[in-house]
Amino acid sequence: MDQRIHNHAEILVDWSARVDAGDDVVLSVGEGAHDLGVAVARRLGERDANMLATYDSDELDRAYLRAHSGAFESDPEFEVALYEHADVVLSLRGTRNTTEQADVSDETQRRHAQASRKIRELRMDTDWVSTVHPTRAMAQQAGMSFEAYTDFVYDAILRDWESLAEEMSRLKTILDEGSEVRVLKEHDLTDLTLSIENRTAVNSAASVAYDSHNLPSGEVFTAPRDTAGQVVFDIPMTIRGKRVRDAHLAFKDGVVVDWEATEGEDVLRTIIETDEGSRRLGELGIGMNRGIDRVTDQILFDEKLGGTVHMALGRSYDANLPESEDGNDSAVHTDLITDMRAEGTRMEVDGETIQRDGVFRWEDEFKG
């Protein structure tokens, strides 16, 4: 087995999830992530943790959803009980077909998402971490050879996370002390302002100790209070098995009032119309992982790419909110990404430019 798989497992269990002896761990293994699952199981055994392994398969999910009547039971008790008693949930993603669920209707997926809200909340109440194991399907989606894609994945994951956490803390401080973010791109219609007053940014350094739950990570994110203006998400994405390209959203008083896309407008509409909360932004995230150097059409990587900004329609995270506020509630949390690396782009906090053309003001390449 590739030594990097064991290194990945070590970072996941020790740095990311901080698993201790006696922890009850649900290990969800994707259909193409068997080798990583074996390495993680070994590491959990070395930690004297308790493990329950489950199988996560897009093919199984497709068969189930297409055959179902659509009258889904809301939060089945047996699944609720599992996550109520779990301390840690580790999700090892590794699909063998990135578009396996493309022929599952949008309405079926919407109903299933709505029926599973409590399950998702319970999972998020644990020390959960999601990661990915490279597969040939994912390499193909990224337009890369399997060998090159594997190298790319480990370049993003096997990082000096302590050093990156220290760098990202600079941006966290700026956002914590700020009241308003403006995202402006001269070459398209993007000119968006987001209120972040009384919010706490998360230094997402790939560890639950930082309220961070993805490996790889490398972003700083917060939850907007209000949003006005418009934004073009020019990085293509596959969402629910369908391609979405050049999504253009317009906001007024914090709510999406108009939208269009050159491709995938139907799935965009389904997401926006899921519920009341899906018409609002639940997250503003800023990518800072320079180990990710290209778009791969996989959100776990693309949203962390240095020089990008992503925004999520739907649910906000409690870590960003004061205790007195519930935040945006929704059955969805769907990220969309805009590229800030072109000339003539900038991000401001309270009128001060903190990033220009994808470069932060503390980086050597910054043009003042």
Secondary structure, 3 states (H helix, E strand, C coil): CCHHHHHHHHHHHHHHCCCCCCCEEEEEEECCCHHHHHHHHHHHHHCCCEEEEEEECHHHHHHHHHHCCCCCCCCCHHHHHHHHCCCEEEEEECCCCCCCCCCCCHHHHHHHHHHCHHHHHHHHCCEEEEEECCCHHHHHHHCCCHHHHHHHHHHHHCCCHHHHHHHHHHHHHHHHHCCEEEEEECCCCCEEEEECCCCCCEEECCCHHHCCCEECCCEEEECCCEEEEEEEECCCEEECCEEEECEEEEEECCEEEEEECCECHHHHHHHHCCCCHHHCEEEEEEECECCCCCCCCCHHHHCCECCEEEEEEECCCHHHCCCCCCCCCCCCEEEEEEECCCCCEEEEECCEEEEECCEECCCCCCCC
